[in-house]
Amino acid sequence: MKMIASALALVLIGLTGGWLWIDAAADAQETEGIVVAGALAADEGTTTGALTPSAAGPDVRGVALLGAVHQGTTLLSAEFAQARQAAEQQAEDEAAAEKAAEEEAAAEKKAADKKAAEKKAEEQAAADQKAQQEADRAAQESQPAPAQPAPAQPAPAQPAPAQPAPVQPSPVMCWDDDEWEECDDDWDDDDWDDDDDDDWDD
């Protein structure tokens, strides 16, 4: 843009200078006041050879001025075209660079988003796995412990079989002289007194 502005400034300066030159030439033409009394012979104009700059007519000076202005304008136009082409090329380069930067930024953002998504997925998977492990552990802890078999009760002691009491033979009773008494081997009276009266002091 700066180059374009500079080229436009040069063009305006050139046009302004040309316009001032033309205006000055017109003023000089009005103040000369050349009067031609009659037609000159054909050989009168060639006696002095080439015309001096002061003898040159205003048309010649105007044509030369217009040619100079045209040449300057052409040069300025060429410079302006070059400046415009350079500006367009610079704009295209800047646009291409900006587009490349945007594409690079988009690619970086896409890669960052992908990486963030992968990281989030890994964290979610780890959290799910941890939650599943905690749920399994809680389920195992909440289950009742298996019933332990009751300890074997000792068998009740069997009472010892009753031993039959030895049969005592009943004593054999024999008649003594006064009463029944146990029989013995002797036939003597077990009573040492034979009287029925036990009062011995009578």
ABEGO torsion letter per residue (X at the ends): XAAAAAAAAAAAAAAAAAAAAAAAAAAAAAAAGBBBABBBBAAAAAAAEBBBAAABBAAAAAAAAAAAAAAAAAAAAAAAAAAAAAAAAAAAAAAAAAAAAAAAAAAAAAAAAAAAAAAAAAAAAAAAAAAAAAAAAAAAAABBBBBBBBBBBBBBBBBBBBBBBBBBBBBBBBBBAABBBBBBABABBABABABABABAAX
